[in-house]
Amino acid sequence: MADPHIRLGADIGGTFTDIVLEVGTDRFSTKVLTTYAAPEDAIVTGLHQVCAKAGILPSRIGQIIHGTTLATNALIERRGARTALITTDGFRDVIEMRSESRFEQYDLNLTLPLPLLARNHRHTLVERMDADGGVLIPLDHADIVSLCDTLRHHDYQSIAVGLLHAYANPAHERLIRDVLATELPGVMVSLSSDVSPQMREYERFNTTVANAYIQPLIASYLHRLADRLAAEGADCPVFLMHSGGGIMDIATAADFPVRLVESGPAGGAVFAADIAARHGLDRVLSFDMGGTTAKICLIRDQTPKTARVFEVARSYRFKKGSGMPISIPVIDMVEIGAGGGSLAHVDALHQIRVGPESAGSEPGPACYGRGGTRPAVTDADLTLGKLDPATFAGGSIPLDAAASTAALMTHLGDALGMDATEAAWGLAEVVDETMANAARVHAVENGEDLSDYTMIAFGGAAPLHAARLCEKLGISRCLIPPGAGVGSAIGFLRAPFSFEANRSVFMPLDAFDAATVHALFNEMREEATAFVRSCDATASITCDYKVFMRYKGQGWEIPVPLTRETAESADATAILARFEADYAALFGRTVQGMTAEITVWSVNAQTPTLPATPASPVAAHPAPAPIGARALFDAALGRATAAQVYARATLTPGAHLPGPAAITEDETTIIVPASRHATALSDGCIALDAKDPS
């Protein structure tokens, strides 16, 4: 019989699928190589492994929460369905024209990324709404039927409908949907007024196209997964982590798969926020490094920073503006192609470059012995002594050090006149500097000074690289939580059920209409609450309110959180005061004499999260005897050092050990360089602190 206190989190990554089972206060976890052809296979394998560790049958599991990179990978690899776009006459090329911004200002040969849909799959209808939702040109029912005759010959699986100003009045989009349901039954339809009801047609159209493009694939996978889990005995509710940091039901995920694009990384940010709450940290840099990518997120006051537009599949050195814009609620983070499987090469300028191409799990880094011949970050980590070849992934994947050496020499060392250790050092420094630079830029863009921050590092590869990043960023303390190797999957089990509703209603504050605002917030609150109720029929629900504001004439807005009282009272003066305070905090001053205006309104409904148990202080004492020793290359010193090796399971609260050292566990290894010392904390975290320079 299913037990609601037994929950399983499953995170499919580019290299590993992480499974975490919580049975009351006990936690069991495993890492399984991702199975690309049928991702559910890895989940089922991991499920049986953790159930065996816990000594329970799969039928005892009461709830499964899942996050996946399947949506992201389908967009990056362009493996979606045969899709069409229906849009307003004259706006067929919006998704190809993009915006006027050039992401590489001085590149005269700049090549813009191709849109998801070629021009011959983009169709138009004569109709027009104005920006206030008034009908300028009515939509003719006969025109839609005629267009369906054309669409029928293309054998489309999915259709995106994005009309100009549909966010203000969705009537025409809904009419198209109704006709498509009659004329083309079985074809999936995504409306921009449902997927992303926000102004700016480029972002809205692109988001709707992306949703339609991946919907058949994701819907098929989710239903296949639910059936497979039920067949294995885990016949319980399955929920999905969405990009905004909450959980939604499987039916909503199938309708809005674009909200799954950042589901795995969002779980990691929730995990880091929970650790931050335990330790009372208000400024945290979340660092999640797995097998394929690294994710960096700023967490203020135990809450991850959020955004409503982000990019996937950046095609030009990860430059902002070179990817597909997705306009949905999302945890704001930087994601770069720097993971344990990221491959290195020497470019035309004889410089080492790492990523974004990854070896993944098939064939994997050279040291996996699965057919890979090119050097990956994991090969460098093994060569530098960060990994024990016999205990990697709990001993389930023995590593071949000779294969790493051969790959490093063939692709890097021979070309640059280096031995294997120098080549590995160079590779590691390049990837660490890439991640550090991404963190610096992200902090500057948000007006933050990272020297005041604590890093929380998790993911299978992050504990290997976290201390070096701290050295580069000037961060004095880093926490490595228990279960760091499967952090995102643990984060799924900490996330609330939630859904965020958005509306674009342009309103200058000097023309503020309280009645419209009341109606708008009530409508969004009912919509968001209904989605959450579909997941949990009894839990209490709280709502957070937010508006996006700017000064008249500015091109972009800033998010302005509102208290419930301010939102429900629709007080323009209070809203302006909140905007000016947030604007001054971000830019250092307000703009005098300019009218402020609201462009987007938002209500996020969510169930309560479990309160964090504060970590108690510990008295430091010497660590137990090491279980071994090995040579560990210290990048800051530029040489190998003699490092003691400790088993994490033997470190009791307060255990203190100086670097250089390595702390091992089944799912990862914590590297403590000579510049740091490690302390085991009361909640199981390992703190890496900078040594006193004196």
N, C-alpha and C positions, 0 to 999 in steps of 0.2 A: 504493500500500500504506500502511495506517495506521501512524503513528509514535507510540509512547507518549509521546514527549517533546514532541509537539504537542498542546496542550490549549486548549479554548475555554470561556470563561465567558460566560453570557448572563443578564442581569438585566432583567426586565420591570418597569418602574416605571409610575407613573400618567401620566407625560408622555413620558418617553424610555425606550427599550430600549437598554441598554448592552451592547456586545459587545467582549470582549477575547480576542485570540489570542496565545498564547505559543508561539514556535518556538525551543526551546532557551532562550537568554538574551535573545532579541529579543521585543519586545512590540508588538502592533498593536491599535488600538482604534478604535471609532466609536460614534456615538450616532444612533439612528434613532427617529423619532416612533413611539410605541406604537400598534399597530393593534388597537383594542378588539374588533372583530367576530371577528377571527381573530388572536390574539396571536402565533401561530407565524409569520405573514407577516413581522413586523418582525425576528424572529430570523433568518429565512432571508435577508432583505435585508442585514442586518448581517453575517451569515456570509460572504456573497459579497464584501462590501466589504472586510472584513479579509483574506480570502484573496487578493483582488486586490492589496492593499497588500503582503502577504508574498510574493506570487508563487508560491503553492502552490494545488493543487486541494483541494476539500473532502474528498476521499477520503484525504488525508494526515492528517487530524485523528484522533488516537487516543482522545480522551476529551472529552466535553462535560459541563459542570456548570452547572446551571440554577437560578435562583431567580426567584420570581414573586410578584406581588401578587394573582394571580387568586383564591386562596383567601380572602385578606383582603377583597377587593372583593366577592366573592360573599356574604360574611357581612354586610358593611356595607350593600350594596344589596339584600340578601335575594333573591338570584337563584338560590337553590339548588333542589334536587330536591323533588318531592312526598314528604314524609317523615312517618313515624309514630314515636311513642315507645311502647314497652311497658315498664311499670314495675310495682312492687309495689302491690297494692290499698291505697289510702289515701295514696299519694304522687304522685298524678296531677298535682298543682298545684305541686310543688316548684320547677320552673323558672320559674313565674310568681310565687310567693310570695317568691322570692329569699332574702335574709338580712334580719336586723332593722336593718341599718345604713341610715341616710339619708345620701346623698351630699351633700345640701344641707339642712343641719340646720334652718334657719329658714324654708324655703320652704313655706308652708302649702298651696300649690297644686301641690306636687311631683307630676310625672307620671313614673311608673316606665316604663322601656323595655319594650316588649312582648316576650314570649319568641319564639323562632324558630318555635315550633309553637303554633297555636291549640289550645284545649282539646279540640275534637272530633277532633284528630289525636293525642291522648294516650290510651292504652288501658292497662288494668290486668289483672293476674292475681292470684289469691289464692295467696300463698306468703310465706314469711318466713325469713330467716336471722338469727341473732343476731350480735353484734359480733365474736365469736370464730369465726364460720363454722359454728356448729351449726345444724341444721335445726329450726326451731320449727314451721313449717307446710309440709308437703311440697307440691311442685308437681305438679298432676295433668296427665298427658299429654293427656287428653281436653279439658281446658280450653284448652290451647294450640291444638289442632286446631279447636275451636269459634271461638276468636278469629281464626284464619286465615281462616275463612269471612267474618268481618266485614271484615278487612283487604283481602281480595280485591276487594270491591266498591268500595274507595277508589282502586284502581289506583296504589298506592304504588310508587315507584322505589327507596326506601331506607328501612330501619327501624333505629332506635336501640333497644337493649335496655339499660336501666339499672335494676337491682334493688337493693333495700336490702342493704347489707353484702356485695355481690357481690365486692368487693376481697378479702374474707376467705375466701370460698368461691364460685367461679364456676360450680358445678355446674348451678344452675338456669338461668343465662344460656346456658350451652352446650347445655342441653337445648332451650331455645327456639330457638337457632340451628339445631340439627339438624332440628327439626320445620319451621321456616320454609324450610329448604333443600328439603325434600320437598314441602311444601304450596304454596310460592310460589317456584318456581325462577326464577332471573333477578333476583330482588329482592336488592339489596345489604343486608348486615346488619353493624352495628357494635355490639360488646359493650363495655360500660363496663369490664369486667374485663380487656379487651385494650387499649382506647384509653387509659384513665386509671385504673389499679388503685389508687386512693387514697381515703382516708376523706373525708368531707364530701360528702353526696349532691348538694347544689346544684351545686357546681363540677363534680363527676364527671358528673352527668346532662347538664349544659349542654355539657360538652366532647364527650360522646358524641353528643348531638344535632347539634352543629356538625359533627362528623366525618361523620355520616350525611348531613347536609343538603348538604354540598359534594362528597361522594364521587363520585356519578355525573358531575358536571361536571368534576372534576379528573382522574378516571380517563380519561374520554373525551379531554380535552385532552392528557394525557401520551402516550397511545397514538397520538393524531393527530400530535403533535409528533415522536415517534420515527419514525413512518412517513414524515412529510414530510422530515425530515432525511436519512433513508436514500435517499429518492427524489432528493434534491439531491446525493447522493454521499457525505454524511457518515454512513456506516453504521458507527457506533462506539457503544460503551456511553454511555448518557446517565444522569447521576446528578443528584440534587436536593439543594440546600442545605436543611437543616432548621432549625427555630427555635433549637435548642440550640447551633448553631455548628459542626455537622459535616455530613457528606455521607452520603446513603443512596441505595439503588438505586431504580429507577423502580417496581418492583413494590411495595416497602414504602411508597413515597410514595402510590401509588394506594390502598393499604389504609388508611393513616393520613394522609390529606391535611390533617388539622387540625395536623399537625406542620410544615406548610409556611406557616402563617399569618404568621410573622415571618422567612421565609427570606431575603428581600432585605436587610433591616436587619441580620440576623445576619451576613451576609457582610461588611457594612461594619465591624462590630465586630471580626471576625477580621482584616480589613485593618488597622485601627487598632492592634490588638494586635501585629501583625507589625512595624509601624513603631516602636511603643514598644520592642519587643525590640531592634531595630537601634540605637536610641539609648540603651538602658539606662534607660528611664523607668519608674518604679514607680507613678506617679500620673498618669493620663491621662484627660482628658475627650474622648471621641469625639463629634464633631459632624458629622452626615451630613445635608445639606440638598439635596434633589432638586427635582423639579418639583411634587410634590404634598404631601409631608410633610417634617418635620425630625425626626431621631432623635438622642437624646442618651444616652450610655452611659458609665458609670464603669468604668475599667480599672485594676485594681490588680495589681502584680507581673506585668505583661504578660498578664494573664488577664481577660477580660470578666466582670463580675459576672453571676451566673445566678440564676434563680428557678424556681419550679415552678407558679406561677399568675400569669397576666397577663390584661389586658382588651383586647378589641377593640371597635370601634364605639362608643366612648363618645359618648353622645348629649347630654350636658348640660355644655357649656363645658369638655369634656375633664376633668371631675371624676372622680376615682377612685371607683369604685363605680357609675358610671352606664353601664358597658358590659357586654359578655358576658364572664364569667370563663372562661378556658381553662386547664385544669389539665394542663399538659405541661411537660417541661423546656424552658427558654427562656432566652436571653440577656436580662438585665433591662435595659430601656431605657425612656425616655419618648419617646412618639411624638405629635407635635402636627401639626395641619393648617396648616403654615407652609412652603410651598415656593414655587418660582418661579411656579407657576401659581395660587397661592392668591388668591382674589378679595377685593376690599375694598368696603365700603359704609359709609354713615353711618347709625348707629342712631337710635332715638327720642330719645336724649339728646344728639344731635349730636356723637357720638364716632365716630372712625374705627375700624372693626372689620375684621379680616383673617382669612379662612378661617372654618370648615374647608372650605367649598366651593372647589373648584378648577376652573380652566378646562381642566386636563389637556392632551391633545394635540389634542382635537377639541372646540371650535374653537381652544383655546389662548388665551394672552393677546392683548390687542388688537393689539400690535405684530407678531404673527405674520402678520397679514393673512389669516387663515383664517376670518373671520366673527365673531370675538370682539369685543364692544363694551364689556365691563366691565374696569376696571383691575385688573391683577394685580401681584404683587411684581415680576415681570420688567419691567412697564411703568414702575414706579417706578425700578428700577435703571437702565433705559435713560435716563430723563429726568434722573437724577442724574449721568450720565456714567460709570457703572460698566461699561457695555457699549458696544462698538463695533458699530453697526448693520450694518456691512459684513462683519464677521468672526465673527458669532455662529455657534456650532456649526460652526466651520471654514468659514464662508461659505455653508453649505448652506441656512440659513434667514435671508435678509435681513430686518432688522427695520425697521418703519415707525414712526419717532419721532413723526410727526404723529398717527398713530392712538393712540399712548400718551397724548399731550397731550390729545387730544379725550376719551378715556375718563376720564382723571384729572379734567378740568374738569367733564364732564357728571355724574359720579357722586360726586365729592368736592369739587372746588374751588368750583363754583357754589353748593353747599349750605352751605359753610363760609366763603365769602368769601376764598378763597385763590387764588393763581396756581398754575400747573401744578407749578412747582418746590416750592412749599410743600406742596402736596397730596402730591407724591411723597415729600418728606421726612417728612411725618406718617405716611404709609403705611409707609415703611421703619422708622421708629422704633417704630411699634406692633408690627410683626412681629419686630423685633430684641428688643424688651423682652419680648414673649411668650416667645420662645425663651430669653432670659436668665433669666426668672422660672422657667420650667420646669426649667432647670439648677439654679437655687438650691434649689428645693423638693426635687428629686431628691437633691441633695447633703445637705441637712439630714436627709431621711428616712434616709439611710445614714450619718449622723454624720461627714460629710466637710467639709473646708474647701477650697474651690476655689482659694484663693490659692496653694496649694502645688502645683497641678496644671498640666500642660502640655496645651493643646488640640491635637488632631489633627483637621483639618477636611478634608472631602472631599465628593463629590457635586457636581453641576454648579453649584449655587447657593451652597454653603458658602463657597468662597474669596471671594465677593463680600461676605459678611456676617461672616466669622469675626473680623476685627480689631475690628469694632464690638462684637461679643459679648465679646471679651476686655476691651475698655474698660469695659463694664458689669459684668463679673464680677470685675474686678481680677486677671485672669490675665496674667502678664507675657510668656509665650512661646506661640506657635502655630506648628505645623508644617503645611505644605501639601505632601503627598507628590506625587511624580510619578504621573501617571495619576489625579489626584484626581477628575476629572470622571466616572470610571468605577470608583471605588474599590470598590464592593460586588462588581462582577464580578471584579475582581482578587482580592478576598477569597475568592471561591469557589475560586480556584485555589490558595489557601494553606491551606484547611481540610482536616482529616483526615477519613477515614471514621470515623463514630462512631455509637453508639446508647446511650441511657441507659434502663436498666430500673429501675422503681420498684415498691415494695410498701408497703402500709399494714399494719403489724403493731404494735399498741399494746403497749408494754413499759416499765413503770416500772423504774428502775434498781435499786430495792430488791426487784424480782422478776425480775432479769435471768436469762435462760436461755441459756447459752452454746451448747448443742446446737442450739436453734432458730435462733440467730444464725448459726452455721456453715452450717446448711442453707439459710437465707435468702440469705446472700451467695453461696453456691455456685450456687443456682438462678438468681439474677439475673446472675451472671457468665457462666454458660452461655448464658442468653437473649441478653444484650447482645453477647457474642462471636459467636454464631451470625449475628446480623444483620450485623455487620461483615464476617464471613467471606463473606457473600453478595455483598459488594462487592469484596473483595480476598482471594483465596484463599491468598496466600503471605506477606503483610506481617506483621511482628511486631505484637502487640496488647498494649497496656497497659490496666490498669483503675484507675479512680479510685473511691474509696469515700466515701460521704457519708451522714450521718443527719440528720434534722430533729428538734430537741429543744426542750423547754420545761420550765418548772417546773410542778408540779401546780397546776391551777386556772387557768393561763393559756390564752388562746384561740388563740394562734398560736405557731409554732415559728421557730427560727432554723436556718440550715444549718450543719452542723458537719463539715468535711472530716476524714477519717481517713486515716492512713497505711496502707499495705498491711499492715504488721505488726500494727497495732492492730486492723484489721478481721478479719484472719485468726486472730488470737489470741483475738478476742472478749473483750477485757479490759474489764470494766465500769469499773474504776478509771481506766484510761487514757482511756476515752470521756468520763467525767465531767470529768476534768481538761481535755480539749479543749473541752468545752461551756462550762465556767466561764471559761476564758480568752477564748473568742470572745464570750461574753455580756458579760463585763466590758469588752472592747474596744468593743462596740457601745453598751452602756448605762452604762458607767462604774463598775459594781459588780455583784456577784452577790447572790443572795437567800439569806440564811443560814437554815438550818433547813427548807428546802423540798426535797422529793424531785424529782429530775429524771426526765423520761420521754421516750421515743422514740416518734414517731408514724409516720414514713416512713423507709424505707431505700432507698438508691440505689447503683447501680453503673453507671458510664459506661465503656464499652470504646471504644478508639480506636486508630487507626494512628498512627505517629510523624509529627510535622510536621518540615518541613525547618528546620534551624537557621538563625536569622537571622544575616546577615553584619553585624558591627558597623560602624557609620559611623565613619570616621576623622576626626580633627580637620582643619580647614582654616585656612589663613592668609588673613585678609581682604584684599581688594584692590578698587579701584574697579570698578564695573560698566562694561560697554561702553557705547558711545554709545546713547542712546535712539533708538527708531524713529519717535518722534513725541511729540506733547503734546496734552492736552485738558483741558478744565475738569472737575474732579471735585468734587462736593459732599461736604464733610466734615461729618458729622452732629454730631460733638462740638464743632466750631467754629461750626456753624450758618451756614456760608457756603461758596461755591465756592472752590476752590483751583486753582492751575495745577499740573497733575501731568504728570510725564514718563511715557512709555509704553515698556516694554521687552518684547522677545520672550523668553519663558522659555527657548527653545532656545539663545539666545546667552549665557545666564548660566553661566559656568564655575564650578566649586567655589571658594568664597571670594568671589565677586562680591558686593559690598556696595553697597546703594543706600538713601538715606533717603526717607521719605515726605514729601509725597504722591506716589504713583506707582501705576501699573497695570502688572501683568505678565500678558501675554496668551499664550494657547495655544489650540488648536483647541476643547477641550472645556470651558474655563472661563476666568475672569479672576481674578487675585489682586489685591485692592485693599489698598494700603498707605496708611493715613491719615497725617496729619501727626504723630500720636503714636507712630508705629512706624518701624522701619527693617527692611529685608529683607536676608537673607544666603543665598546658595546653598550648600548643604551637599554633602558628598562623595557621598551616596547619591541626589542629585537633589532632595531636599526643599528647600523654601524656608522659612526660619525668619523669622517676624515677631516681633521683640522690641520691648518698650516702650523708648522713648528715656529717657535719664537726665533726670528732671524739672528738674535744674539747667541 
